Amino acid sequence: MSANRNMKDEDSLEQVMREENSPTSLPVLTIGKVDRLYEPDYRERCANRIVEIVMYINDYMGASRIFIP
């Protein structure tokens, strides 16, 4: 987990993804609205999306980042 998602530092998540991503890299999953995780419906949508990604992981290789849900 990282709160440093911008490109301000050379070790920021965004910068590392741009430099290190390759066609065989697993995607970084980012929850779009963390403040809504207390909502059961939102959590379920997030969980369903994660399951979908895991089931079809080959389709997501090299995608860099995926926002869920």
PyMOL Python script that loads the backbone (N, CA, C, O; Angstrom):
from pymol import cmd

cmd.read_pdbstr("""\
ATOM      1  N   MET A   1       0.852  -1.175   0.000  1.00  0.00           N
ATOM      2  CA  MET A   1       0.000   0.000   0.000  1.00  0.00           C
ATOM      3  C   MET A   1       0.893   1.231   0.000  1.00  0.00           C
ATOM      4  O   MET A   1       1.920   1.277   0.678  1.00  0.00           O
ATOM      5  N   SER A   2       0.488   2.204  -0.759  1.00  0.00           N
ATOM      6  CA  SER A   2       1.277   3.426  -0.850  1.00  0.00           C
ATOM      7  C   SER A   2       0.371   4.640  -0.942  1.00  0.00           C
ATOM      8  O   SER A   2      -0.616   4.643  -1.678  1.00  0.00           O
ATOM      9  N   ALA A   3       0.718   5.660  -0.193  1.00  0.00           N
ATOM     10  CA  ALA A   3      -0.001   6.923  -0.308  1.00  0.00           C
ATOM     11  C   ALA A   3       0.737   7.853  -1.266  1.00  0.00           C
ATOM     12  O   ALA A   3       0.218   8.910  -1.625  1.00  0.00           O
ATOM     13  N   ASN A   4       1.940   7.469  -1.681  1.00  0.00           N
ATOM     14  CA  ASN A   4       2.763   8.279  -2.566  1.00  0.00           C
ATOM     15  C   ASN A   4       2.479   7.859  -4.008  1.00  0.00           C
ATOM     16  O   ASN A   4       3.258   7.122  -4.610  1.00  0.00           O
ATOM     17  N   ARG A   5       1.360   8.332  -4.555  1.00  0.00           N
ATOM     18  CA  ARG A   5       0.917   7.880  -5.870  1.00  0.00           C
ATOM     19  C   ARG A   5       1.253   8.849  -6.990  1.00  0.00           C
ATOM     20  O   ARG A   5       0.988   8.553  -8.156  1.00  0.00           O
ATOM     21  N   ASN A   6       1.819   9.979  -6.671  1.00  0.00           N
ATOM     22  CA  ASN A   6       2.116  10.952  -7.723  1.00  0.00           C
ATOM     23  C   ASN A   6       3.506  10.679  -8.299  1.00  0.00           C
ATOM     24  O   ASN A   6       4.108   9.648  -8.001  1.00  0.00           O
ATOM     25  N   MET A   7       4.002  11.570  -9.099  1.00  0.00           N
ATOM     26  CA  MET A   7       5.330  11.392  -9.693  1.00  0.00           C
ATOM     27  C   MET A   7       6.336  12.380  -9.123  1.00  0.00           C
ATOM     28  O   MET A   7       7.335  12.681  -9.775  1.00  0.00           O
ATOM     29  N   LYS A   8       6.096  12.888  -7.928  1.00  0.00           N
ATOM     30  CA  LYS A   8       6.974  13.912  -7.369  1.00  0.00           C
ATOM     31  C   LYS A   8       8.335  13.370  -6.946  1.00  0.00           C
ATOM     32  O   LYS A   8       9.328  14.096  -6.982  1.00  0.00           O
ATOM     33  N   ASP A   9       8.390  12.115  -6.550  1.00  0.00           N
ATOM     34  CA  ASP A   9       9.644  11.516  -6.107  1.00  0.00           C
ATOM     35  C   ASP A   9      10.005  10.359  -7.027  1.00  0.00           C
ATOM     36  O   ASP A   9       9.135   9.749  -7.649  1.00  0.00           O
ATOM     37  N   GLU A  10      11.300  10.065  -7.105  1.00  0.00           N
ATOM     38  CA  GLU A  10      11.712   8.970  -7.979  1.00  0.00           C
ATOM     39  C   GLU A  10      11.252   7.609  -7.474  1.00  0.00           C
ATOM     40  O   GLU A  10      11.231   6.644  -8.238  1.00  0.00           O
ATOM     41  N   ASP A  11      10.881   7.515  -6.188  1.00  0.00           N
ATOM     42  CA  ASP A  11      10.395   6.246  -5.660  1.00  0.00           C
ATOM     43  C   ASP A  11       8.875   6.242  -5.485  1.00  0.00           C
ATOM     44  O   ASP A  11       8.333   5.380  -4.793  1.00  0.00           O
ATOM     45  N   SER A  12       8.187   7.199  -6.109  1.00  0.00           N
ATOM     46  CA  SER A  12       6.726   7.219  -6.017  1.00  0.00           C
ATOM     47  C   SER A  12       6.162   6.024  -6.778  1.00  0.00           C
ATOM     48  O   SER A  12       6.793   5.519  -7.706  1.00  0.00           O
ATOM     49  N   LEU A  13       5.000   5.586  -6.394  1.00  0.00           N
ATOM     50  CA  LEU A  13       4.372   4.441  -7.038  1.00  0.00           C
ATOM     51  C   LEU A  13       4.223   4.675  -8.537  1.00  0.00           C
ATOM     52  O   LEU A  13       4.559   3.802  -9.337  1.00  0.00           O
ATOM     53  N   GLU A  14       3.730   5.828  -8.918  1.00  0.00           N
ATOM     54  CA  GLU A  14       3.525   6.122 -10.341  1.00  0.00           C
ATOM     55  C   GLU A  14       4.838   6.067 -11.116  1.00  0.00           C
ATOM     56  O   GLU A  14       4.892   5.497 -12.205  1.00  0.00           O
ATOM     57  N   GLN A  15       5.885   6.651 -10.565  1.00  0.00           N
ATOM     58  CA  GLN A  15       7.185   6.660 -11.237  1.00  0.00           C
ATOM     59  C   GLN A  15       7.737   5.246 -11.369  1.00  0.00           C
ATOM     60  O   GLN A  15       8.246   4.880 -12.428  1.00  0.00           O
ATOM     61  N   VAL A  16       7.644   4.455 -10.320  1.00  0.00           N
ATOM     62  CA  VAL A  16       8.146   3.080 -10.364  1.00  0.00           C
ATOM     63  C   VAL A  16       7.365   2.266 -11.395  1.00  0.00           C
ATOM     64  O   VAL A  16       7.953   1.488 -12.145  1.00  0.00           O
ATOM     65  N   MET A  17       6.034   2.443 -11.436  1.00  0.00           N
ATOM     66  CA  MET A  17       5.243   1.702 -12.426  1.00  0.00           C
ATOM     67  C   MET A  17       5.676   2.072 -13.846  1.00  0.00           C
ATOM     68  O   MET A  17       5.782   1.193 -14.701  1.00  0.00           O
ATOM     69  N   ARG A  18       5.923   3.324 -14.103  1.00  0.00           N
ATOM     70  CA  ARG A  18       6.330   3.755 -15.448  1.00  0.00           C
ATOM     71  C   ARG A  18       7.693   3.199 -15.833  1.00  0.00           C
ATOM     72  O   ARG A  18       7.928   2.862 -16.993  1.00  0.00           O
ATOM     73  N   GLU A  19       8.583   3.106 -14.866  1.00  0.00           N
ATOM     74  CA  GLU A  19       9.939   2.645 -15.155  1.00  0.00           C
ATOM     75  C   GLU A  19      10.055   1.129 -15.191  1.00  0.00           C
ATOM     76  O   GLU A  19      10.830   0.588 -15.979  1.00  0.00           O
ATOM     77  N   GLU A  20       9.301   0.442 -14.357  1.00  0.00           N
ATOM     78  CA  GLU A  20       9.500  -0.994 -14.180  1.00  0.00           C
ATOM     79  C   GLU A  20       8.468  -1.885 -14.861  1.00  0.00           C
ATOM     80  O   GLU A  20       8.680  -3.094 -14.961  1.00  0.00           O
ATOM     81  N   ASN A  21       7.368  -1.328 -15.328  1.00  0.00           N
ATOM     82  CA  ASN A  21       6.315  -2.152 -15.917  1.00  0.00           C
ATOM     83  C   ASN A  21       6.796  -2.821 -17.195  1.00  0.00           C
ATOM     84  O   ASN A  21       7.499  -2.220 -18.007  1.00  0.00           O
ATOM     85  N   SER A  22       6.402  -4.073 -17.354  1.00  0.00           N
ATOM     86  CA  SER A  22       6.722  -4.821 -18.568  1.00  0.00           C
ATOM     87  C   SER A  22       5.494  -5.641 -18.950  1.00  0.00           C
ATOM     88  O   SER A  22       4.544  -5.708 -18.169  1.00  0.00           O
ATOM     89  N   PRO A  23       5.483  -6.261 -20.112  1.00  0.00           N
ATOM     90  CA  PRO A  23       4.324  -7.063 -20.525  1.00  0.00           C
ATOM     91  C   PRO A  23       4.030  -8.235 -19.592  1.00  0.00           C
ATOM     92  O   PRO A  23       2.925  -8.777 -19.618  1.00  0.00           O
ATOM     93  N   THR A  24       4.991  -8.631 -18.777  1.00  0.00           N
ATOM     94  CA  THR A  24       4.771  -9.749 -17.855  1.00  0.00           C
ATOM     95  C   THR A  24       4.527  -9.295 -16.411  1.00  0.00           C
ATOM     96  O   THR A  24       4.446 -10.122 -15.504  1.00  0.00           O
ATOM     97  N   SER A  25       4.412  -7.990 -16.204  1.00  0.00           N
ATOM     98  CA  SER A  25       4.181  -7.459 -14.851  1.00  0.00           C
ATOM     99  C   SER A  25       2.727  -7.643 -14.429  1.00  0.00           C
ATOM    100  O   SER A  25       1.800  -7.510 -15.227  1.00  0.00           O
ATOM    101  N   LEU A  26       2.564  -7.951 -13.160  1.00  0.00           N
ATOM    102  CA  LEU A  26       1.222  -7.977 -12.594  1.00  0.00           C
ATOM    103  C   LEU A  26       0.729  -6.547 -12.425  1.00  0.00           C
ATOM    104  O   LEU A  26       1.534  -5.648 -12.184  1.00  0.00           O
ATOM    105  N   PRO A  27      -0.564  -6.319 -12.544  1.00  0.00           N
ATOM    106  CA  PRO A  27      -1.072  -4.959 -12.376  1.00  0.00           C
ATOM    107  C   PRO A  27      -1.108  -4.533 -10.912  1.00  0.00           C
ATOM    108  O   PRO A  27      -1.207  -5.364 -10.009  1.00  0.00           O
ATOM    109  N   VAL A  28      -1.027  -3.246 -10.700  1.00  0.00           N
ATOM    110  CA  VAL A  28      -1.235  -2.664  -9.379  1.00  0.00           C
ATOM    111  C   VAL A  28      -2.725  -2.359  -9.283  1.00  0.00           C
ATOM    112  O   VAL A  28      -3.272  -1.667 -10.142  1.00  0.00           O
ATOM    113  N   LEU A  29      -3.380  -2.864  -8.253  1.00  0.00           N
ATOM    114  CA  LEU A  29      -4.800  -2.607  -8.048  1.00  0.00           C
ATOM    115  C   LEU A  29      -4.954  -1.433  -7.099  1.00  0.00           C
ATOM    116  O   LEU A  29      -4.364  -1.416  -6.019  1.00  0.00           O
ATOM    117  N   THR A  30      -5.742  -0.461  -7.501  1.00  0.00           N
ATOM    118  CA  THR A  30      -5.958   0.728  -6.703  1.00  0.00           C
ATOM    119  C   THR A  30      -7.447   0.898  -6.460  1.00  0.00           C
ATOM    120  O   THR A  30      -8.236   0.979  -7.401  1.00  0.00           O
ATOM    121  N   ILE A  31      -7.822   0.951  -5.199  1.00  0.00           N
ATOM    122  CA  ILE A  31      -9.226   1.171  -4.857  1.00  0.00           C
ATOM    123  C   ILE A  31      -9.517   2.649  -5.079  1.00  0.00           C
ATOM    124  O   ILE A  31      -8.875   3.522  -4.495  1.00  0.00           O
ATOM    125  N   GLY A  32     -10.490   2.905  -5.928  1.00  0.00           N
ATOM    126  CA  GLY A  32     -10.784   4.266  -6.343  1.00  0.00           C
ATOM    127  C   GLY A  32     -11.276   5.169  -5.228  1.00  0.00           C
ATOM    128  O   GLY A  32     -10.908   6.342  -5.172  1.00  0.00           O
ATOM    129  N   LYS A  33     -12.094   4.644  -4.350  1.00  0.00           N
ATOM    130  CA  LYS A  33     -12.695   5.473  -3.301  1.00  0.00           C
ATOM    131  C   LYS A  33     -12.580   4.765  -1.951  1.00  0.00           C
ATOM    132  O   LYS A  33     -13.542   4.169  -1.466  1.00  0.00           O
ATOM    133  N   VAL A  34     -11.412   4.837  -1.365  1.00  0.00           N
ATOM    134  CA  VAL A  34     -11.128   4.147  -0.107  1.00  0.00           C
ATOM    135  C   VAL A  34     -12.109   4.553   0.987  1.00  0.00           C
ATOM    136  O   VAL A  34     -12.464   3.737   1.838  1.00  0.00           O
ATOM    137  N   ASP A  35     -12.548   5.805   0.969  1.00  0.00           N
ATOM    138  CA  ASP A  35     -13.459   6.281   2.013  1.00  0.00           C
ATOM    139  C   ASP A  35     -14.834   5.606   1.934  1.00  0.00           C
ATOM    140  O   ASP A  35     -15.640   5.751   2.853  1.00  0.00           O
ATOM    141  N   ARG A  36     -15.110   4.878   0.860  1.00  0.00           N
ATOM    142  CA  ARG A  36     -16.396   4.196   0.725  1.00  0.00           C
ATOM    143  C   ARG A  36     -16.318   2.716   1.102  1.00  0.00           C
ATOM    144  O   ARG A  36     -17.314   2.001   0.984  1.00  0.00           O
ATOM    145  N   LEU A  37     -15.156   2.246   1.553  1.00  0.00           N
ATOM    146  CA  LEU A  37     -15.018   0.830   1.876  1.00  0.00           C
ATOM    147  C   LEU A  37     -15.924   0.372   3.015  1.00  0.00           C
ATOM    148  O   LEU A  37     -16.167  -0.826   3.163  1.00  0.00           O
ATOM    149  N   TYR A  38     -16.417   1.288   3.807  1.00  0.00           N
ATOM    150  CA  TYR A  38     -17.331   0.912   4.884  1.00  0.00           C
ATOM    151  C   TYR A  38     -18.720   0.568   4.343  1.00  0.00           C
ATOM    152  O   TYR A  38     -19.535  -0.003   5.067  1.00  0.00           O
ATOM    153  N   GLU A  39     -18.999   0.903   3.094  1.00  0.00           N
ATOM    154  CA  GLU A  39     -20.295   0.619   2.485  1.00  0.00           C
ATOM    155  C   GLU A  39     -20.306  -0.810   1.932  1.00  0.00           C
ATOM    156  O   GLU A  39     -19.494  -1.142   1.068  1.00  0.00           O
ATOM    157  N   PRO A  40     -21.218  -1.656   2.421  1.00  0.00           N
ATOM    158  CA  PRO A  40     -21.246  -3.057   1.982  1.00  0.00           C
ATOM    159  C   PRO A  40     -21.338  -3.223   0.463  1.00  0.00           C
ATOM    160  O   PRO A  40     -20.652  -4.080  -0.095  1.00  0.00           O
ATOM    161  N   ASP A  41     -22.157  -2.438  -0.211  1.00  0.00           N
ATOM    162  CA  ASP A  41     -22.304  -2.566  -1.661  1.00  0.00           C
ATOM    163  C   ASP A  41     -20.998  -2.238  -2.387  1.00  0.00           C
ATOM    164  O   ASP A  41     -20.634  -2.906  -3.354  1.00  0.00           O
ATOM    165  N   TYR A  42     -20.302  -1.213  -1.916  1.00  0.00           N
ATOM    166  CA  TYR A  42     -19.041  -0.819  -2.546  1.00  0.00           C
ATOM    167  C   TYR A  42     -17.984  -1.892  -2.325  1.00  0.00           C
ATOM    168  O   TYR A  42     -17.244  -2.237  -3.247  1.00  0.00           O
ATOM    169  N   ARG A  43     -17.911  -2.418  -1.111  1.00  0.00           N
ATOM    170  CA  ARG A  43     -16.965  -3.502  -0.821  1.00  0.00           C
ATOM    171  C   ARG A  43     -17.233  -4.700  -1.708  1.00  0.00           C
ATOM    172  O   ARG A  43     -16.302  -5.317  -2.224  1.00  0.00           O
ATOM    173  N   GLU A  44     -18.496  -5.031  -1.886  1.00  0.00           N
ATOM    174  CA  GLU A  44     -18.847  -6.175  -2.730  1.00  0.00           C
ATOM    175  C   GLU A  44     -18.425  -5.936  -4.181  1.00  0.00           C
ATOM    176  O   GLU A  44     -17.912  -6.844  -4.836  1.00  0.00           O
ATOM    177  N   ARG A  45     -18.638  -4.725  -4.682  1.00  0.00           N
ATOM    178  CA  ARG A  45     -18.219  -4.403  -6.051  1.00  0.00           C
ATOM    179  C   ARG A  45     -16.699  -4.521  -6.189  1.00  0.00           C
ATOM    180  O   ARG A  45     -16.196  -5.033  -7.188  1.00  0.00           O
ATOM    181  N   CYS A  46     -15.979  -4.041  -5.176  1.00  0.00           N
ATOM    182  CA  CYS A  46     -14.518  -4.150  -5.196  1.00  0.00           C
ATOM    183  C   CYS A  46     -14.090  -5.615  -5.201  1.00  0.00           C
ATOM    184  O   CYS A  46     -13.237  -6.022  -5.990  1.00  0.00           O
ATOM    185  N   ALA A  47     -14.690  -6.395  -4.317  1.00  0.00           N
ATOM    186  CA  ALA A  47     -14.344  -7.819  -4.218  1.00  0.00           C
ATOM    187  C   ALA A  47     -14.643  -8.536  -5.528  1.00  0.00           C
ATOM    188  O   ALA A  47     -13.831  -9.336  -5.993  1.00  0.00           O
ATOM    189  N   ASN A  48     -15.782  -8.265  -6.120  1.00  0.00           N
ATOM    190  CA  ASN A  48     -16.139  -8.911  -7.388  1.00  0.00           C
ATOM    191  C   ASN A  48     -15.150  -8.556  -8.491  1.00  0.00           C
ATOM    192  O   ASN A  48     -14.779  -9.407  -9.300  1.00  0.00           O
ATOM    193  N   ARG A  49     -14.732  -7.317  -8.518  1.00  0.00           N
ATOM    194  CA  ARG A  49     -13.768  -6.877  -9.541  1.00  0.00           C
ATOM    195  C   ARG A  49     -12.411  -7.545  -9.337  1.00  0.00           C
ATOM    196  O   ARG A  49     -11.758  -7.936 -10.305  1.00  0.00           O
ATOM    197  N   ILE A  50     -11.988  -7.675  -8.083  1.00  0.00           N
ATOM    198  CA  ILE A  50     -10.718  -8.341  -7.797  1.00  0.00           C
ATOM    199  C   ILE A  50     -10.779  -9.800  -8.225  1.00  0.00           C
ATOM    200  O   ILE A  50      -9.830 -10.314  -8.819  1.00  0.00           O
ATOM    201  N   VAL A  51     -11.883 -10.466  -7.929  1.00  0.00           N
ATOM    202  CA  VAL A  51     -12.041 -11.871  -8.335  1.00  0.00           C
ATOM    203  C   VAL A  51     -11.979 -11.983  -9.855  1.00  0.00           C
ATOM    204  O   VAL A  51     -11.326 -12.882 -10.385  1.00  0.00           O
ATOM    205  N   GLU A  52     -12.644 -11.088 -10.547  1.00  0.00           N
ATOM    206  CA  GLU A  52     -12.623 -11.101 -12.018  1.00  0.00           C
ATOM    207  C   GLU A  52     -11.198 -10.944 -12.542  1.00  0.00           C
ATOM    208  O   GLU A  52     -10.782 -11.660 -13.454  1.00  0.00           O
ATOM    209  N   ILE A  53     -10.462 -10.017 -11.968  1.00  0.00           N
ATOM    210  CA  ILE A  53      -9.083  -9.789 -12.405  1.00  0.00           C
ATOM    211  C   ILE A  53      -8.228 -11.020 -12.151  1.00  0.00           C
ATOM    212  O   ILE A  53      -7.445 -11.421 -13.012  1.00  0.00           O
ATOM    213  N   VAL A  54      -8.371 -11.619 -10.982  1.00  0.00           N
ATOM    214  CA  VAL A  54      -7.583 -12.809 -10.649  1.00  0.00           C
ATOM    215  C   VAL A  54      -7.925 -13.970 -11.589  1.00  0.00           C
ATOM    216  O   VAL A  54      -7.036 -14.690 -12.041  1.00  0.00           O
ATOM    217  N   MET A  55      -9.202 -14.144 -11.874  1.00  0.00           N
ATOM    218  CA  MET A  55      -9.615 -15.248 -12.747  1.00  0.00           C
ATOM    219  C   MET A  55      -9.072 -15.092 -14.166  1.00  0.00           C
ATOM    220  O   MET A  55      -8.790 -16.087 -14.834  1.00  0.00           O
ATOM    221  N   TYR A  56      -8.925 -13.873 -14.622  1.00  0.00           N
ATOM    222  CA  TYR A  56      -8.454 -13.607 -15.985  1.00  0.00           C
ATOM    223  C   TYR A  56      -7.154 -12.814 -15.975  1.00  0.00           C
ATOM    224  O   TYR A  56      -6.964 -11.895 -16.771  1.00  0.00           O
ATOM    225  N   ILE A  57      -6.260 -13.185 -15.057  1.00  0.00           N
ATOM    226  CA  ILE A  57      -5.041 -12.409 -14.831  1.00  0.00           C
ATOM    227  C   ILE A  57      -4.203 -12.244 -16.099  1.00  0.00           C
ATOM    228  O   ILE A  57      -3.563 -11.209 -16.281  1.00  0.00           O
ATOM    229  N   ASN A  58      -4.199 -13.235 -16.965  1.00  0.00           N
ATOM    230  CA  ASN A  58      -3.402 -13.115 -18.195  1.00  0.00           C
ATOM    231  C   ASN A  58      -3.863 -11.954 -19.064  1.00  0.00           C
ATOM    232  O   ASN A  58      -3.066 -11.375 -19.802  1.00  0.00           O
ATOM    233  N   ASP A  59      -5.141 -11.612 -18.982  1.00  0.00           N
ATOM    234  CA  ASP A  59      -5.660 -10.478 -19.752  1.00  0.00           C
ATOM    235  C   ASP A  59      -5.198  -9.133 -19.190  1.00  0.00           C
ATOM    236  O   ASP A  59      -5.282  -8.108 -19.867  1.00  0.00           O
ATOM    237  N   TYR A  60      -4.716  -9.145 -17.963  1.00  0.00           N
ATOM    238  CA  TYR A  60      -4.341  -7.895 -17.292  1.00  0.00           C
ATOM    239  C   TYR A  60      -2.833  -7.726 -17.116  1.00  0.00           C
ATOM    240  O   TYR A  60      -2.382  -6.707 -16.594  1.00  0.00           O
ATOM    241  N   MET A  61      -2.056  -8.710 -17.545  1.00  0.00           N
ATOM    242  CA  MET A  61      -0.611  -8.617 -17.404  1.00  0.00           C
ATOM    243  C   MET A  61      -0.106  -7.394 -18.171  1.00  0.00           C
ATOM    244  O   MET A  61      -0.511  -7.157 -19.309  1.00  0.00           O
ATOM    245  N   GLY A  62       0.766  -6.633 -17.551  1.00  0.00           N
ATOM    246  CA  GLY A  62       1.345  -5.458 -18.187  1.00  0.00           C
ATOM    247  C   GLY A  62       0.446  -4.235 -18.180  1.00  0.00           C
ATOM    248  O   GLY A  62       0.784  -3.212 -18.776  1.00  0.00           O
ATOM    249  N   ALA A  63      -0.706  -4.331 -17.508  1.00  0.00           N
ATOM    250  CA  ALA A  63      -1.665  -3.218 -17.500  1.00  0.00           C
ATOM    251  C   ALA A  63      -1.226  -2.065 -16.620  1.00  0.00           C
ATOM    252  O   ALA A  63      -1.862  -1.011 -16.649  1.00  0.00           O
ATOM    253  N   SER A  64      -0.194  -2.214 -15.860  1.00  0.00           N
ATOM    254  CA  SER A  64       0.332  -1.206 -14.957  1.00  0.00           C
ATOM    255  C   SER A  64      -0.593  -0.989 -13.764  1.00  0.00           C
ATOM    256  O   SER A  64      -0.307  -1.484 -12.674  1.00  0.00           O
ATOM    257  N   ARG A  65      -1.684  -0.269 -13.943  1.00  0.00           N
ATOM    258  CA  ARG A  65      -2.587  -0.001 -12.814  1.00  0.00           C
ATOM    259  C   ARG A  65      -4.024  -0.210 -13.247  1.00  0.00           C
ATOM    260  O   ARG A  65      -4.418   0.129 -14.363  1.00  0.00           O
ATOM    261  N   ILE A  66      -4.795  -0.778 -12.333  1.00  0.00           N
ATOM    262  CA  ILE A  66      -6.230  -0.956 -12.558  1.00  0.00           C
ATOM    263  C   ILE A  66      -6.954  -0.351 -11.360  1.00  0.00           C
ATOM    264  O   ILE A  66      -6.700  -0.721 -10.213  1.00  0.00           O
ATOM    265  N   PHE A  67      -7.842   0.564 -11.637  1.00  0.00           N
ATOM    266  CA  PHE A  67      -8.659   1.146 -10.574  1.00  0.00           C
ATOM    267  C   PHE A  67      -9.896   0.280 -10.403  1.00  0.00           C
ATOM    268  O   PHE A  67     -10.547  -0.093 -11.379  1.00  0.00           O
ATOM    269  N   ILE A  68     -10.212  -0.033  -9.161  1.00  0.00           N
ATOM    270  CA  ILE A  68     -11.417  -0.812  -8.876  1.00  0.00           C
ATOM    271  C   ILE A  68     -12.300  -0.014  -7.941  1.00  0.00           C
ATOM    272  O   ILE A  68     -11.779   0.828  -7.210  1.00  0.00           O
ATOM    273  N   PRO A  69     -13.593  -0.226  -7.920  1.00  0.00           N
ATOM    274  CA  PRO A  69     -14.341  -1.048  -8.869  1.00  0.00           C
ATOM    275  C   PRO A  69     -14.496  -0.338 -10.182  1.00  0.00           C
ATOM    276  O   PRO A  69     -15.101  -0.878 -11.108  1.00  0.00           O
TER     277      PRO A  69
END
""", "prot")
cmd.dss("prot")
cmd.show_as("cartoon", "prot")
cmd.util.cbc("prot")
cmd.orient("prot")
